[in-house]
């Protein structure tokens, strides 16, 4: 096969082809030899294809590639949604369990109107164990995202068992109360003196949450102006 191709190439008269391209009359291409006419036709065809590619086909190819990429994304999205649909009942069960747990936690946080009752319960827990309060001072609220902390400085005197029972009673309260910064000393009469910072928590009402969001937006806008 290669030998036949070489023989055919040898039979081509390149000098004659070169002569065909000389002295061509651009005003009368119909009289040109065959080789120049074929070369011009091939050139025009290549130019035409190039023009179509540049002005039309390239944009269509880009659009096709974009649509193929969108198809892949839609397939992935469909597969993800299908998995979610298959596990929908389980997701609903988990969401209901989360709502239940969150509701149980919220019940342990009093609202603003119930704080006085809670403070009274803490005080009564100490008095009920025979402790003597030297200090019971609620502090300012520390506002968090959806709840507020109220610190209470406490100083009580009593014996070892009374103090232990008081701490146990506070821990068993239906509302969340923690005792922090505990310090125990003895007074001049030999009785134990407990100093602590009790912290109780309450959830913010709708007005407080709205005000908190408004303050956050105002702070963000002030930061942008700077």
Buried (B, 14 or more C-beta within 10 A) or exposed (E): EEEEEEEEEEEEEEEEBEEBEEEBEEEEEEEBEEBBBEBEEEEEEEEEEEEEEEEEEEEEEEEEEEEEEEEEEEEEEEEEEEEEEEEEEEEEEEEEEEEEEEEEEEEEBBEBEEBEEBBEBBBEBBEEBEBEEEEBEBEEBEBEEEBBBBBBBBBBBBBEEBBEBBBEBBEEBEBBBEBEEEEEEEEEEEBBBBBBBBBBBBBBEEEBBEEBEEEEEEEEEEEEEE
